Amino acid sequence: MNKRIVSLFTFGLVLIIIGAITKLFNWSQATIVIALGLTFESFAIILFTWNRLKK
């Protein structure tokens, strides 16, 4: 796997974890952080499948 894809995937995962933890403390922007994490995860999946289809 490409390092950029792994980096996007792990950054998205970290954002989701941080958002879930801050959701427990009723932080008002926790949903935005989770949504950003899901966006990075989706972007990593799209890049991964695009690279697979190109090969």
FILUM-353562 format. One record per atom (N, C-alpha, C, O): x, y, z. Coordinates in nm, 3 decimals, decimal comma. Atoms other than C-alpha are relative to their C-alpha. Layout:
// FILUM-353562
MARMI	X	Y	Z
...
END
This chain:
// FILUM-353562
MARMI	0,083	-0,117	0,000
MARMI	0,000	0,000	0,000
MARMI	0,088	0,125	0,000
MARMI	0,200	0,124	0,052
MARMI	-0,071	-0,125	0,008
MARMI	0,107	0,353	-0,066
MARMI	0,007	0,067	0,137
MARMI	-0,087	0,056	0,217
MARMI	-0,014	-0,066	-0,130
MARMI	0,238	0,556	0,230
MARMI	-0,104	0,110	0,019
MARMI	-0,147	0,135	0,131
MARMI	0,099	-0,106	-0,009
MARMI	-0,004	0,837	0,149
MARMI	-0,136	-0,057	0,042
MARMI	-0,209	0,003	0,121
MARMI	0,128	0,063	-0,033
MARMI	-0,301	0,601	0,170
MARMI	-0,001	-0,043	0,146
MARMI	-0,100	-0,025	0,217
MARMI	-0,009	0,042	-0,141
MARMI	-0,183	0,458	0,502
MARMI	-0,008	0,120	0,092
MARMI	-0,071	0,115	0,197
MARMI	0,002	-0,121	-0,080
MARMI	-0,128	0,809	0,635
MARMI	-0,141	0,058	0,010
MARMI	-0,183	0,098	0,118
MARMI	0,138	-0,049	-0,002
MARMI	-0,479	0,921	0,534
MARMI	-0,089	-0,090	0,084
MARMI	-0,174	-0,042	0,159
MARMI	0,081	0,095	-0,076
MARMI	-0,629	0,606	0,681
MARMI	0,022	0,015	0,149
MARMI	-0,074	0,018	0,226
MARMI	-0,028	-0,011	-0,143
MARMI	-0,454	0,640	1,015
MARMI	-0,042	0,135	0,056
MARMI	-0,089	0,143	0,170
MARMI	0,043	-0,131	-0,047
MARMI	-0,524	1,013	1,040
MARMI	-0,152	0,003	0,016
MARMI	-0,204	0,059	0,112
MARMI	0,145	0,009	-0,012
MARMI	-0,891	0,946	0,975
MARMI	-0,042	-0,082	0,120
MARMI	-0,137	-0,047	0,190
MARMI	0,030	0,084	-0,116
MARMI	-0,891	0,672	1,235
MARMI	0,026	0,075	0,130
MARMI	-0,052	0,063	0,225
MARMI	-0,030	-0,079	-0,120
MARMI	-0,728	0,903	1,491
MARMI	-0,109	0,105	0,023
MARMI	-0,151	0,127	0,136
MARMI	0,106	-0,099	-0,015
MARMI	-0,989	1,172	1,421
MARMI	-0,130	-0,063	0,050
MARMI	-0,200	-0,004	0,131
MARMI	0,122	0,068	-0,046
MARMI	-1,271	0,922	1,468
MARMI	0,011	-0,036	0,147
MARMI	-0,085	-0,020	0,222
MARMI	-0,020	0,035	-0,140
MARMI	-1,125	0,803	1,798
MARMI	-0,008	0,124	0,089
MARMI	-0,071	0,121	0,194
MARMI	0,006	-0,124	-0,077
MARMI	-1,074	1,160	1,922
MARMI	-0,143	0,053	0,007
MARMI	-0,188	0,099	0,111
MARMI	0,139	-0,045	0,001
MARMI	-1,427	1,250	1,816
MARMI	-0,088	-0,084	0,090
MARMI	-0,176	-0,030	0,157
MARMI	0,079	0,087	-0,088
MARMI	-1,570	0,948	1,997
MARMI	0,028	0,029	0,147
MARMI	-0,063	0,028	0,230
MARMI	-0,034	-0,031	-0,139
MARMI	-1,382	1,032	2,315
MARMI	-0,059	0,134	0,042
MARMI	-0,114	0,146	0,152
MARMI	0,053	-0,131	-0,037
MARMI	-1,484	1,397	2,307
MARMI	-0,153	0,002	-0,002
MARMI	-0,215	0,087	0,062
MARMI	0,147	0,013	-0,002
MARMI	-1,845	1,293	2,234
MARMI	-0,046	-0,042	0,140
MARMI	-0,155	-0,003	0,184
MARMI	0,033	0,042	-0,136
MARMI	-1,842	1,131	2,579
MARMI	-0,002	0,119	0,097
MARMI	-0,075	0,118	0,196
MARMI	-0,007	-0,118	-0,086
MARMI	-1,755	1,470	2,731
MARMI	-0,090	0,113	-0,048
MARMI	-0,077	0,227	-0,003
MARMI	0,098	-0,095	0,053
MARMI	-2,034	1,646	2,537
MARMI	0,064	0,125	-0,061
MARMI	0,015	0,236	-0,043
MARMI	-0,063	-0,110	0,072
MARMI	-1,799	1,861	2,330
MARMI	-0,084	0,028	-0,124
MARMI	-0,122	-0,065	-0,195
MARMI	0,095	-0,034	0,105
MARMI	-2,008	2,048	2,075
MARMI	0,054	-0,028	-0,141
MARMI	-0,026	-0,051	-0,232
MARMI	-0,057	0,025	0,132
MARMI	-1,766	1,998	1,781
MARMI	0,042	-0,144	-0,022
MARMI	0,111	-0,174	-0,120
MARMI	-0,041	0,140	0,012
MARMI	-1,723	1,624	1,833
MARMI	-0,055	-0,063	-0,127
MARMI	0,012	-0,145	-0,190
MARMI	0,060	0,057	0,120
MARMI	-1,958	1,540	1,547
MARMI	0,077	0,045	-0,124
MARMI	0,092	-0,033	-0,219
MARMI	-0,078	-0,050	0,113
MARMI	-1,755	1,758	1,309
MARMI	0,132	-0,076	-0,011
MARMI	0,176	-0,108	-0,121
MARMI	-0,126	0,075	0,000
MARMI	-1,434	1,578	1,411
MARMI	-0,023	-0,142	-0,051
MARMI	0,059	-0,194	-0,127
MARMI	0,032	0,135	0,049
MARMI	-1,598	1,239	1,352
MARMI	-0,027	0,004	-0,150
MARMI	0,017	-0,085	-0,223
MARMI	0,029	-0,012	0,143
MARMI	-1,726	1,357	1,013
MARMI	0,128	0,022	-0,081
MARMI	0,142	-0,034	-0,190
MARMI	-0,128	-0,017	0,068
MARMI	-1,377	1,475	0,915
MARMI	0,078	-0,132	-0,006
MARMI	0,140	-0,163	-0,107
MARMI	-0,067	0,130	-0,001
MARMI	-1,237	1,138	1,018
MARMI	-0,060	-0,094	-0,102
MARMI	0,013	-0,165	-0,171
MARMI	0,065	0,085	0,100
MARMI	-1,495	0,959	0,805
MARMI	0,032	0,046	-0,142
MARMI	0,042	-0,035	-0,233
MARMI	-0,037	-0,053	0,131
MARMI	-1,410	1,189	0,514
MARMI	0,140	-0,047	-0,040
MARMI	0,162	-0,088	-0,154
MARMI	-0,135	0,047	0,029
MARMI	-1,041	1,101	0,539
MARMI	0,001	-0,151	-0,027
MARMI	0,073	-0,198	-0,115
MARMI	0,010	0,144	0,022
MARMI	-1,129	0,731	0,566
MARMI	-0,055	-0,029	-0,140
MARMI	-0,002	-0,115	-0,212
MARMI	0,059	0,020	0,133
MARMI	-1,347	0,752	0,255
MARMI	0,097	0,036	-0,110
MARMI	0,107	-0,034	-0,211
MARMI	-0,098	-0,042	0,099
MARMI	-1,080	0,939	0,064
MARMI	0,111	-0,104	-0,014
MARMI	0,158	-0,131	-0,125
MARMI	-0,102	0,104	0,005
MARMI	-0,823	0,673	0,156
MARMI	-0,051	-0,124	-0,072
MARMI	0,023	-0,186	-0,149
MARMI	0,057	0,117	0,067
MARMI	-1,057	0,395	0,041
MARMI	-0,013	0,026	-0,150
MARMI	0,015	-0,063	-0,231
MARMI	0,011	-0,034	0,143
MARMI	-1,123	0,576	-0,289
MARMI	0,136	-0,006	-0,067
MARMI	0,149	-0,060	-0,177
MARMI	-0,135	0,005	0,058
MARMI	-0,749	0,621	-0,349
MARMI	0,051	-0,144	-0,011
MARMI	0,116	-0,180	-0,110
MARMI	-0,045	0,139	0,003
MARMI	-0,682	0,257	-0,262
MARMI	-0,065	-0,076	-0,115
MARMI	0,003	-0,149	-0,188
MARMI	0,067	0,071	0,109
MARMI	-0,945	0,126	-0,503
MARMI	0,042	0,055	-0,136
MARMI	0,051	-0,021	-0,232
MARMI	-0,044	-0,058	0,126
MARMI	-0,834	0,370	-0,774
MARMI	0,136	-0,057	-0,039
MARMI	0,159	-0,091	-0,155
MARMI	-0,132	0,058	0,030
MARMI	-0,475	0,245	-0,746
MARMI	-0,010	-0,147	-0,040
MARMI	0,063	-0,193	-0,128
MARMI	0,019	0,140	0,035
MARMI	-0,595	-0,116	-0,757
MARMI	-0,057	-0,016	-0,141
MARMI	-0,015	-0,105	-0,216
MARMI	0,061	0,007	0,132
MARMI	-0,807	-0,052	-1,067
MARMI	0,096	0,043	-0,110
MARMI	0,088	-0,006	-0,222
MARMI	-0,098	-0,042	0,100
MARMI	-0,521	0,124	-1,245
MARMI	0,096	-0,112	-0,034
MARMI	0,144	-0,121	-0,147
MARMI	-0,093	0,111	0,023
MARMI	-0,302	-0,184	-1,205
MARMI	-0,074	-0,108	-0,070
MARMI	-0,016	-0,212	-0,100
END
